[in-house]
Amino acid sequence: MSIYNAYRERTRLPGLVDDKAAFWTPQSIPNLQQWLKADAITGKVDGDKISQWDDSSGNGNHATQGAGANQPLYKTNRLNNLPAVYISGGSMSMTAGYNPSNPYTLFLLYIRRNGGRRTIQGSNNWLVGPYNGTHAIYNGGWVGAGAAVGTDVSVYTTLTSEAGASTMRQNGVAKGGSGTDGIPGTLYMGSDGAYPAEVATCDIMEMLIYSRVVTALEIATIEAYIKAKYAL
């Protein structure tokens, strides 16, 4: 049995045959602080504005945007018939609702739709996004060597960070690390942050943040969950 099938999320994916796995979700891994998934958004139709993206971790760390003109859009059928939160550049943004500090592990699935550099960014100079031709992480220095950027191509990125060290994985593959360990400050999706003009036009499908460096097996489990859920 694959890692993912051993830990299948029953409520979202069909075909569960192992009842022992019936109640697994990413919450089953300790120290989950925030879990934003677009398929948990309810009461919206394609193109509706989003003022709050509820945190599925149970911790109440909701992403919010009070200004109607700056609210991102709910978009249906963006990847494997699942929805996304669409940020079209400009002034669209959300305050992410949780601000990680070392140690932490962050998982992010997004699709670059057009230009821009920062899918998520901090009030400090910190980013995850399609920067200068690669899917990059910057946290006081560039972390690893990211995959080449394409238009309308999804990427799921995993960042681990602790004092004096950080690592990057993309699409289940290790992409290196660095000795930098900067934290976002206030974390944003979209244009707010240290460099608002560098906002990327993108879909965000899912983000999870744990308040520790999770184990290699736990990373593989979460990445397998993302890969299977979105048919990547």
Long-range contacts (C-beta under 8 A, 24 or more apart in sequence): 2-224, 3-217, 3-220, 3-221, 3-224, 4-221, 4-224, 4-225, 4-227, 4-228, 7-221, 7-224, 7-225, 8-228, 9-225, 9-229, 12-39, 12-229, 13-228, 13-229, 26-57, 26-208, 26-222, 26-225, 27-57, 27-58, 29-210, 29-214, 29-218, 29-221, 29-222, 30-210, 30-212, 31-210, 31-211, 31-212, 31-214, 32-57, 32-59, 32-208, 32-209, 32-210, 33-57, 33-59, 33-61, 33-98, 33-100, 33-104, 33-209, 33-210, 33-211, 34-59, 34-61, 34-96, 34-97, 34-98, 34-207, 34-208, 34-209, 35-206, 35-207, 35-208, 35-209, 36-63, 36-96, 36-97, 36-204, 36-206, 36-207, 36-208, 37-205, 37-206, 38-74, 38-78, 38-82, 38-83, 38-84, 38-85, 38-204, 38-205, 38-206, 39-82, 39-83, 41-74, 41-83, 41-85, 44-74, 45-74, 45-76, 46-74, 46-75, 46-76, 47-73, 47-74, 47-75, 48-73, 48-74, 49-73, 49-74, 50-74, 50-85, 50-94, 53-85, 53-94, 53-97, 55-97, 55-98, 57-208, 59-98, 61-96, 61-97, 61-98, 62-97, 63-94, 63-95, 63-96, 63-97, 63-189, 64-94, 64-95, 64-97, 65-93, 65-94, 65-95, 70-191, 72-189, 72-190, 75-203, 78-111, 78-203, 78-205, 79-111, 79-154, 79-203, 79-205, 79-230, 79-231, 80-229, 80-230, 80-231, 82-205, 82-229, 82-230, 83-205, 84-111, 84-203, 84-204, 84-205, 85-189, 85-203, 85-204, 85-205, 86-113, 86-202, 86-203, 87-119, 87-189, 87-190, 87-191, 87-199, 87-200, 87-201, 87-202, 87-203, 87-204, 88-113, 88-201, 89-114, 89-115, 89-116, 89-191, 89-199, 89-200, 89-201, 90-191, 90-199, 91-191, 91-196, 92-190, 92-191, 92-199, 93-188, 93-189, 93-190, 93-191, 93-192, 93-193, 93-196, 93-199, 94-188, 94-189, 94-190, 95-186, 95-187, 95-188, 95-192, 96-120, 96-186, 96-187, 96-188, 96-189, 96-207, 97-187, 98-187, 98-209, 99-183, 99-184, 99-185, 99-186, 99-187, 100-161, 100-183, 100-184, 100-187, 100-209, 100-211, 101-183, 102-161, 102-162, 102-163, 102-181, 102-183, 103-160, 103-161, 103-162, 103-163, 103-211, 103-212, 103-213, 104-160, 104-161, 104-209, 104-210, 104-211, 104-212, 104-213, 105-158, 105-159, 105-160, 105-161, 105-209, 105-210, 105-212, 105-213, 105-214, 105-219, 106-157, 106-158, 106-159, 106-161, 106-207, 106-208, 106-209, 106-210, 107-156, 107-157, 107-158, 107-206, 107-207, 107-208, 107-209, 107-222, 107-223, 107-226, 108-156, 108-157, 108-159, 108-204, 108-206, 108-207, 109-154, 109-155, 109-156, 109-157, 109-204, 109-205, 109-206, 109-207, 109-226, 109-230, 110-154, 110-155, 110-157, 110-202, 110-203, 110-204, 110-205, 111-152, 111-153, 111-154, 111-155, 111-202, 111-203, 111-205, 112-149, 112-150, 112-151, 112-152, 112-153, 112-155, 112-200, 112-201, 112-202, 113-151, 113-152, 113-201, 113-202, 113-203, 114-151, 114-200, 114-201, 115-200, 115-201, 116-198, 116-199, 116-200, 116-201, 116-202, 117-195, 117-198, 117-199, 117-200, 118-193, 118-195, 118-198, 118-199, 118-200, 119-189, 119-200, 119-202, 119-204, 120-184, 120-187, 120-188, 120-189, 120-204, 120-207, 121-184, 121-187, 121-188, 121-192, 121-193, 121-194, 121-195, 121-198, 121-199, 122-183, 122-184, 122-185, 122-186, 122-187, 122-188, 122-193, 122-194, 123-184, 123-185, 123-186, 123-188, 123-193, 123-194, 124-182, 124-183, 124-184, 124-185, 124-194, 125-182, 125-194, 125-195, 126-182, 126-183, 126-184, 126-185, 126-194, 127-193, 127-195, 127-198, 128-157, 128-159, 129-200, 129-202, 130-200, 130-202, 135-170, 137-166, 137-168, 139-166, 139-178, 139-180, 139-181, 139-182, 139-183, 140-180, 140-181, 140-182, 141-178, 141-179, 141-180, 141-182, 142-178, 143-167, 143-168, 143-176, 143-177, 143-178, 143-180, 144-168, 144-174, 144-175, 144-176, 144-177, 144-178, 145-175, 145-176, 146-170, 146-175, 147-171, 147-175, 154-205, 154-230, 154-232, 156-223, 156-226, 156-227, 156-230, 156-232, 158-219, 158-222, 158-223, 160-213, 160-214, 160-219, 161-213, 162-213, 169-219, 169-223, 171-232, 172-220, 172-223, 172-224, 172-227, 205-230
